[in-house]
């Protein structure tokens, strides 16, 4: 905290957690590494789910959703 009483370090609020920018990037990198370890089949399942979200919530009925 500075003498003015304000915290000059940017913080990110996500849910009930508060991150510094550095902590946010560390968390994001850890999550990326965990997703990289998923089996190929699970990655495809997630991709298809994202295709459905884009089609249904994104208002784009012309988006192709793979049939698996």
C-alpha atoms as a printed R data frame, in Angstrom:
   type eleno elety resid chain resno       x       y       z
1  ATOM     1    CA   UNK     A     1   0.000   0.000   0.000
2  ATOM     2    CA   UNK     A     2   1.230   3.508  -0.733
3  ATOM     3    CA   UNK     A     3   1.100   6.526   1.561
4  ATOM     4    CA   UNK     A     4  -2.210   7.472  -0.092
5  ATOM     5    CA   UNK     A     5  -3.780   4.268   1.168
6  ATOM     6    CA   UNK     A     6  -4.360   2.774  -2.269
7  ATOM     7    CA   UNK     A     7  -2.862  -0.470  -3.518
8  ATOM     8    CA   UNK     A     8  -0.976   0.301  -6.743
9  ATOM     9    CA   UNK     A     9  -0.584  -3.334  -7.815
10 ATOM    10    CA   UNK     A    10  -3.316  -4.329 -10.268
11 ATOM    11    CA   UNK     A    11  -5.524  -7.107  -8.944
12 ATOM    12    CA   UNK     A    12  -7.948  -9.436 -10.662
13 ATOM    13    CA   UNK     A    13 -11.119 -10.622  -8.954
14 ATOM    14    CA   UNK     A    14 -12.372 -14.020 -10.105
15 ATOM    15    CA   UNK     A    15 -15.192 -15.527  -8.095
16 ATOM    16    CA   UNK     A    16 -14.143 -15.161  -4.479
17 ATOM    17    CA   UNK     A    17 -10.396 -15.092  -5.238
18 ATOM    18    CA   UNK     A    18  -8.172 -12.064  -5.761
19 ATOM    19    CA   UNK     A    19  -5.060 -12.451  -7.933
20 ATOM    20    CA   UNK     A    20  -2.155 -10.231  -8.773
21 ATOM    21    CA   UNK     A    21  -1.339 -10.139 -12.466
22 ATOM    22    CA   UNK     A    22   1.632 -12.452 -11.872
23 ATOM    23    CA   UNK     A    23  -0.491 -14.954  -9.919
24 ATOM    24    CA   UNK     A    24  -3.136 -14.872 -12.666
25 ATOM    25    CA   UNK     A    25  -0.571 -15.750 -15.340
26 ATOM    26    CA   UNK     A    26   0.888 -18.519 -13.161
27 ATOM    27    CA   UNK     A    27  -2.592 -19.993 -12.637
28 ATOM    28    CA   UNK     A    28  -3.337 -19.766 -16.355
29 ATOM    29    CA   UNK     A    29  -0.061 -21.495 -17.232
30 ATOM    30    CA   UNK     A    30  -0.722 -24.287 -14.721
31 ATOM    31    CA   UNK     A    31  -4.232 -24.804 -16.139
32 ATOM    32    CA   UNK     A    32  -2.802 -24.912 -19.679
33 ATOM    33    CA   UNK     A    33  -0.288 -27.575 -18.634
34 ATOM    34    CA   UNK     A    34  -3.036 -29.652 -17.011
35 ATOM    35    CA   UNK     A    35  -5.216 -29.452 -20.145
36 ATOM    36    CA   UNK     A    36  -2.234 -30.463 -22.286
37 ATOM    37    CA   UNK     A    37  -2.052 -33.724 -20.324
38 ATOM    38    CA   UNK     A    38  -5.646 -34.709 -21.117
39 ATOM    39    CA   UNK     A    39  -6.137 -37.709 -23.399
40 ATOM    40    CA   UNK     A    40  -6.866 -36.901 -27.049
41 ATOM    41    CA   UNK     A    41 -10.435 -38.245 -26.767
42 ATOM    42    CA   UNK     A    42 -11.191 -35.887 -23.873
43 ATOM    43    CA   UNK     A    43  -9.827 -32.920 -25.854
44 ATOM    44    CA   UNK     A    44 -12.164 -33.800 -28.745
45 ATOM    45    CA   UNK     A    45 -15.116 -34.139 -26.360
46 ATOM    46    CA   UNK     A    46 -14.357 -30.657 -24.991
47 ATOM    47    CA   UNK     A    47 -14.045 -29.263 -28.521
48 ATOM    48    CA   UNK     A    48 -17.464 -30.643 -29.481
49 ATOM    49    CA   UNK     A    49 -18.968 -29.149 -26.327
50 ATOM    50    CA   UNK     A    50 -17.490 -25.747 -27.250
51 ATOM    51    CA   UNK     A    51 -18.937 -26.118 -30.758
52 ATOM    52    CA   UNK     A    52 -22.380 -26.686 -29.191
53 ATOM    53    CA   UNK     A    53 -21.986 -23.631 -26.967
54 ATOM    54    CA   UNK     A    54 -20.989 -21.478 -29.943
55 ATOM    55    CA   UNK     A    55 -23.980 -22.707 -31.917
56 ATOM    56    CA   UNK     A    56 -26.595 -22.524 -29.157
57 ATOM    57    CA   UNK     A    57 -25.531 -19.490 -27.137
58 ATOM    58    CA   UNK     A    58 -23.640 -17.609 -29.799
59 ATOM    59    CA   UNK     A    59 -26.669 -17.315 -32.032
60 ATOM    60    CA   UNK     A    60 -24.896 -18.924 -34.976
61 ATOM    61    CA   UNK     A    61 -27.039 -21.869 -36.103
62 ATOM    62    CA   UNK     A    62 -24.750 -22.462 -39.104
63 ATOM    63    CA   UNK     A    63 -21.831 -23.625 -36.913
64 ATOM    64    CA   UNK     A    64 -20.940 -27.246 -37.572
65 ATOM    65    CA   UNK     A    65 -20.954 -29.531 -34.519
66 ATOM    66    CA   UNK     A    66 -19.016 -32.739 -35.014
67 ATOM    67    CA   UNK     A    67 -20.911 -35.957 -34.448
68 ATOM    68    CA   UNK     A    68 -18.898 -38.293 -32.220
